[in-house]
Amino acid sequence: ALVQKEKRKQLHCSLHLVFKRTSILHTIFFHRTLTLVRPKDVDCDLFEITYVQCGLAELEKEVDEKINQFIAWAEKHPNRKSQVCLSFFDEKNKHPGWFSSKTERVYWEQWFINLHVTSPKGQGKSRGSKAPANTKGQALEETSSRRDALSLLIQEVLFQIINYANEKKDHIPPISDRIFNHEILVPR
């Protein structure tokens, strides 16, 4: 089976700021959902970014649940690299018999989202550091600078998703009247 893989890219970011509020997963789903949907523009409240959701309540709920699972994992494992995988597949009967009808998943596209979740500076445990504490102004400037850099990175990733999804369509199965079979794997 032909499996297309999105370029692996590290996203050095604060999880709550990026993964939850600028959902990369929603963007991928929107560009791979070929059924009739009601697009819903979502403005990110932290960045000047707008992304599109499919407007399908069940899908939004599923994506949000997986994002929340990932956030819970990341909070228990701070400063660790991780990966979320969104896979699209067809189900095919595998050797049908009289008493069993096993199916197998044939993946036709997988998106690997590599994340390196980092704690903002100053929130980690200090172990007797002799360095002077950040002043409030320096901290705000650093936060603003990080937010600007993160905003540019998110825009770049979203454009990469859109470009890839628009260019690579030959491997997509015929359009059905429902959303494609999919699974979202997050660390546990």
Rosetta blueprint (number, residue, H / E / L):
1 A L
2 L L
3 V L
4 Q E
5 K E
6 E L
7 K L
8 R L
9 K L
10 Q E
11 L E
12 H E
13 C E
14 S L
15 L H
16 H H
17 L H
18 V H
19 F H
20 K H
21 R L
22 T L
23 S L
24 I H
25 L H
26 H H
27 T H
28 I H
29 F H
30 F H
31 H H
32 R H
33 T L
34 L L
35 T L
36 L L
37 V L
38 R L
39 P L
40 K E
41 D E
42 V E
43 D E
44 C L
45 D L
46 L L
47 F L
48 E L
49 I L
50 T E
51 Y E
52 V E
53 Q E
54 C L
55 G L
56 L L
57 A H
58 E H
59 L H
60 E H
61 K H
62 E H
63 V H
64 D H
65 E H
66 K H
67 I H
68 N H
69 Q H
70 F H
71 I H
72 A H
73 W H
74 A H
75 E H
76 K H
77 H L
78 P L
79 N L
80 R L
81 K E
82 S E
83 Q E
84 V E
85 C E
86 L E
87 S E
88 F E
89 F E
90 D E
91 E E
92 K E
93 N E
94 K E
95 H L
96 P L
97 G L
98 W L
99 F L
100 S L
101 S L
102 K E
103 T E
104 E E
105 R E
106 V E
107 Y E
108 W E
109 E E
110 Q E
111 W E
112 F E
113 I E
114 N E
115 L E
116 H E
117 V E
118 T L
119 S L
120 P L
121 K L
122 G L
123 Q L
124 G L
125 K L
126 S L
127 R L
128 G L
129 S L
130 K L
131 A L
132 P L
133 A L
134 N L
135 T L
136 K H
137 G H
138 Q H
139 A H
140 L H
141 E H
142 E H
143 T H
144 S H
145 S H
146 R H
147 R H
148 D H
149 A H
150 L H
151 S H
152 L H
153 L H
154 I H
155 Q H
156 E H
157 V H
158 L H
159 F H
160 Q H
161 I H
162 I H
163 N H
164 Y H
165 A H
166 N H
167 E H
168 K L
169 K L
170 D L
171 H L
172 I L
173 P L
174 P L
175 I L
176 S L
177 D L
178 R L
179 I L
180 F L
181 N E
182 H E
183 E E
184 I E
185 L E
186 V L
187 P L
188 R L
